[in-house]
């Protein structure tokens, strides 16, 4: 099993190109099921989760071909309307095939995703919304079995803000008869990116980026070419790494307007952040100051950046309070950071991080995707050698992480 080995204490200087967003690419790939014509998607990151989605779509009968940094997907001969457990269990985003399959083909059989290391993320809002659209849904032997002659537009009010739930219902509604209104919709930029792709395919989606999305159903969608947005979490992770380790780095191909809450907190920490249209420069010349943060749905501070900022607070001047409101088990990285010398006290969904001047290298274990990123941030500043085991989590969400960091002066390598 691969591991990362880091030698800490080096400042970072240079440029890092930002990849396409995993959390935008996955639902957009699923949108290919809505049309018989080809969907050409550019700026698709080469990640484990993307490869898993390609396999899932291919086993359904979608023709998938990689073309440079993009994918071409043609769903004209789909012949297996099922997402089996062996694929769904490795990637919860597989649930996003449910809405498109029911909308276009009238039937779907999708494995229940099961549990998750960072907390329960049930799919009841997906099921409730599809039932409101007229689908008949049964749970059989661990699978969601959905059928419908044609979905019919309606008003859906979700009980909680759910990104994948909003995306699934939005895709399903594109081919429904009449108008669908999704209230309490997720406002994340990835939802907006999916809506823009659907509209490029001939859908009529309005209001994405607000908590009220209106979808006017059409008879059919057509092919299109679409470019996936920049990954705001990858961008935020590299920004946090520079703020912790120090240095002067420019991130290219970025979308600064998608991570304003993160940039504001980096400013509070003492880093200087310069924002341009598609570039962000961060300059950090002194030990960071601790910051308080509370995660919440977009546009508030993202839960996917909480772990990285906990690592920043671990070596900051002062004490930072981190409150996690999205996932109940998302502090597992705290124990690993403490192996490096961090001083963290946890009570319920709050972590109090008392900054220390120096962390010390040790062997640590990645517990989930963003926890892995927090350990990389910590390893960049820890004295001596840090070894991060179980980095397959990182490969799910970060494209060429060690190569990008090495290019700006980090001493980081992958070993088997």
Buried (B, 14 or more C-beta within 10 A) or exposed (E): EEBBBBBBBBBBBBEBBBBBBBBBBBBBBBBBBBBBBBBBBBBBBEBBBBBBBBBBBEBBBBBBEEEEBBBBBBBEEBEEBBBBBEBBBBBBBBBBBBBBBBBBBBBBBBBBBEEEEBBEBEBEBBBBBBBBBBBEBEEEEEBBBBBBEBBBBBEBEBEEBBBBBBBBBBBBBBBBBEBBBBEBBBBBBBBBBBBBBBBBBBBBBEBBBEBEBBBBBBEEBBBBEBBBBBBBBBBBBBBBBBBBBBBBBBBEBBBBEBBEBBBBBBBBBBBEBEBEEEBBBBBBEEBBBBBBBBBBBBBBBBBBBBBBBBBBBBBBBBBBBBBBBBBEBBBBBBBBBBBBBBBBEBEEBBBBBBBBEEBBBBBBBBBBBBBBBBBBBBBBBBBBBBBBBBBEBBBBBBBBBBEBBBBBBBBBEBEE
